[in-house]
Amino acid sequence: MNFIFKSILMALHLLLAVILCATMIILPRNITHLLIQFWAKRLLRILEIKITLTGEVLKFLGKDSYLIVSNHISWLDIPVIFSLKPVTFVSATDVKTWPIIGMLAKISGAIFIDRNRKSNLPEVIQAMNHHFKNEKQSICIFPEGVTSTGYQVLPFKSSLFQSAFEADKLLLPLSIKYKENNVLTNRTSFHGATSLLQSFKRVAKSNRIEVVVDIGHPIKPSQSRKDLSLKLQEAIALKIN
């Protein structure tokens, strides 16, 4: 598909999201998650992004819930993960303001964090613990706190790992890397001053993007938070390089 055709399909797909949002307000959470998963899969199809899933796939797709720890490259990371399995994301508060995507995030039950306000952390961890206690769904965090170029993994912040200790949950490392023509690419990277529209244009102009999602072995939270975050950071970085 060429860029113009993809743009038209994307506009229609965003309109579908508005209709779904209006409908999902009155639907049970499990139904809304299936609808959002369908929407995420369609989004990736429109953009012609192929997913390759490797590693401990059955652990990820099974019924057990984990604290999923992932590197963060693009706004695409969330629909990529959600298309594979509905999970609850801890997202930056500014995602709320994104058109349509912000609505989908709120309806999906995302937990929002203000990374510029440390006093917000206990509230976020409490929300994560409450979720683990009452829901069977995994939570996914991006401990880099910002998006990277995709060529490296940035230092992890360990604060949100506290929930794994308090809720007694295994941590599941997940590494994401984007390839174009089988070579690591920064085409999908959403960092710096890049706008959402600029990022979409860059992605839509290629039909050769593959995202490789590698699931690592579950890790028990038995070390200090800092040691644990460093261990997971190194494990994920090893899959990228």
QUILINJO-V745063 format. One line per field, one symbol per residue. psi: psi as a letter, one per 30 degrees, with the letter a starting at -180 (. if undefined). burial: I if it has 9 or more other C-alpha atoms within 8 Angstrom, else O. A space follows every 50 residues. Layout:
BEGIN
psi=???
burial=???
END
This chain:
BEGIN
psi=kleeeeeeeeeeeeeeeeeeeeefeglleeeeeeeeeeeeeeeeeefhkk kkklbieeeefafkkljkjllkelffeeeeeffekklkkjlkfffefkke eeeeeeefgkkkkjffjfffeeeeeeeeeeeeeflgklkklifffllaff flklkkkfeffeeeeefhkkkjkkkkkkkkhgkklgefkilbgkleeeee eeefgkggkkkjjkkakkkkifaleeeeeeeeeeeeeefe.
burial=OOIOOIIOIIOOIIOOIIOIIOOIOOOOOOIIIIIIIIIIIOIIIIIIII IOIIOIIOOOOOOOIIIIIIIIIIOOIOIIIIIOOIIIIIIIIOIIOIOI IIIIIIIIOIIIIIOOOOOIIOOIIIIIIOOIOOOOIIIIIIIIOOIIII IIIOOIIIOIIIIIIOIOIIIIIIIIIIIIOOOIIIOIIIIOOOOOOOIO IIIIOOIOIIIIIIIIOOOOIOOOIOOIIIOIIOIIIOOIO
END
